[in-house]
Amino acid sequence: MISPLLEADDITAVVDQVATAMLDWSVTAFPGSGAQNGPPAWTGSVEILGAWHGQVDVIASDRFVRHAASRMMRIDSADVTEVDARDALSELTNIIGGNLKGLVSASVGTRCSLGLPRVTRGRNPAAQSTREILVPLVLGFEPITIRITEFDRGSGSQGAP
């Protein structure tokens, strides 16, 4: 548990709802240690601001992001461009982050806000934080990791671009 606000089961449930609605994919826990196969190719990040301050990262392979873009945009995966892939991960990150923001807002009793999503190649270093939780999942066919970082009050996403 990262704080009294978010637990791995809650995070998994949110990702499952989003993946089912947007991609028609199911979500399962990643077996074993939770390490992804190979280095991550993409990271989508969005901050939650307010009484609770943290960041949601969706860390995924190039293969996952391109297949997700193909399904979301209803185009052949061979036709997915870098811009399409970036847009798809940005949208997934924003929707997952927005749903988690709703859980956080309900827990703290006041409305939090959501920053703008950012997408980068590779894995963003974790920002200086109070706590961090990694939730390794399999979406459809590909492992991804959801990283939730809770910032110290008064700090921001110092490790993020």
C-alpha positions in Angstrom: 0.0 0.0 0.0 1.5 3.4 -1.0 -0.7 5.3 1.5 -4.1 4.7 2.9 -5.4 6.0 -0.4 -4.2 3.5 -3.1 -3.7 -0.2 -3.0 -2.5 -2.6 -5.7 -6.0 -4.2 -6.0 -7.6 -0.7 -6.6 -5.0 0.2 -9.2 -5.5 -3.2 -10.9 -9.2 -2.7 -11.0 -8.9 0.7 -12.6 -6.5 -0.5 -15.2 -8.8 -3.5 -15.9 -11.8 -1.2 -16.4 -9.9 1.1 -18.8 -8.3 -1.8 -20.8 -11.7 -3.5 -21.1 -13.5 -0.4 -22.3 -10.8 1.0 -24.6 -9.0 -2.0 -25.9 -11.2 -5.0 -25.2 -8.3 -6.6 -23.3 -8.4 -8.2 -19.9 -5.8 -7.6 -17.2 -4.1 -10.1 -15.0 -1.4 -9.9 -12.4 2.1 -10.4 -13.8 3.4 -13.8 -12.7 6.7 -14.1 -10.9 8.8 -11.2 -9.8 7.0 -8.7 -11.9 10.0 -7.7 -14.0 9.1 -6.8 -17.6 10.7 -8.6 -20.5 13.4 -6.3 -21.8 13.8 -2.5 -21.2 10.7 -0.4 -21.3 10.4 1.6 -24.5 7.7 4.1 -23.3 6.6 5.8 -20.2 3.3 7.8 -19.9 3.1 10.0 -16.8 0.5 12.2 -15.2 0.5 14.0 -11.9 -2.3 14.1 -9.3 -2.3 17.4 -7.4 -4.1 18.6 -4.3 -4.4 17.3 -0.8 -2.5 14.3 -2.1 0.4 14.9 -4.6 1.7 12.0 -6.7 2.3 10.7 -10.2 1.0 7.8 -12.2 3.4 6.2 -14.7 2.4 3.6 -17.3 5.6 1.8 -18.3 5.3 -0.3 -21.4 7.1 -1.9 -24.3 7.0 -0.6 -27.9 5.0 -3.7 -28.9 2.3 -3.0 -26.3 2.0 0.7 -27.2 1.8 0.0 -31.0 -0.8 -2.7 -30.5 -2.8 -0.4 -28.2 -2.6 2.4 -30.8 -3.8 0.0 -33.5 -6.8 -1.0 -31.5 -7.7 2.5 -30.3 -7.4 4.0 -33.8 -8.7 1.1 -35.7 -5.7 0.9 -38.0 -3.4 -1.9 -38.9 -0.5 -2.2 -36.5 2.0 -1.9 -39.4 0.5 1.6 -40.1 1.0 2.9 -36.5 3.3 5.9 -36.5 5.4 7.2 -33.7 2.8 10.0 -33.2 0.0 7.5 -33.1 1.8 5.4 -30.5 2.6 8.5 -28.4 -1.1 9.7 -28.6 -2.4 6.3 -27.6 -0.2 6.0 -24.5 -1.0 9.6 -23.6 -4.7 8.9 -23.7 -4.4 5.6 -21.7 -2.2 7.3 -19.1 -4.7 10.2 -18.8 -7.7 8.0 -18.4 -6.0 5.7 -15.9 -4.6 8.7 -14.0 -8.1 10.4 -14.0 -9.7 7.3 -12.5 -7.1 7.0 -9.8 -7.5 10.7 -9.1 -11.2 10.0 -8.4 -10.2 7.3 -5.8 -7.7 9.6 -4.2 -10.2 12.5 -4.1 -12.8 10.3 -2.4 -10.2 9.2 0.1 -8.9 12.6 1.1 -12.4 14.1 1.1 -11.5 16.9 -1.3 -11.2 17.2 -5.1 -7.7 16.7 -6.5 -6.7 17.8 -10.0 -4.9 16.0 -12.8 -1.9 17.4 -14.7 -1.3 17.0 -18.4 0.0 13.6 -19.5 3.6 13.4 -20.8 5.0 10.5 -22.8 8.7 9.8 -23.1 10.8 7.1 -24.6 12.3 4.7 -22.1 11.7 4.7 -18.3 11.5 8.0 -16.5 13.6 7.9 -13.3 11.4 8.0 -10.2 11.0 11.4 -8.7 12.1 12.0 -5.2 9.2 10.6 -3.2 7.8 9.6 0.1 6.6 6.2 -1.2 6.3 4.3 -4.5 4.4 1.2 -5.5 5.0 -0.9 -8.7 2.0 -2.9 -10.0 3.1 -5.3 -12.7 0.3 -6.4 -14.9 -0.4 -8.2 -18.2 -2.7 -6.3 -20.5 -4.0 -8.5 -23.2 -0.8 -10.2 -24.1 2.0 -7.9 -22.9 3.5 -7.0 -19.5 3.2 -3.4 -18.4 4.0 -1.7 -15.1 1.9 0.9 -13.3 4.1 3.0 -11.0 2.5 5.2 -8.4 4.8 7.8 -6.8 3.6 9.8 -3.8 5.6 13.0 -3.4 6.7 14.7 -0.2 4.4 17.7 0.5 5.9 20.7 -1.3 7.9 18.7 -3.8 7.0 17.9 -7.4 8.0 15.5 -10.1 11.6 16.4 -9.8 12.7 13.3 -11.8 10.3 13.8 -14.6 10.9 16.0 -17.6 
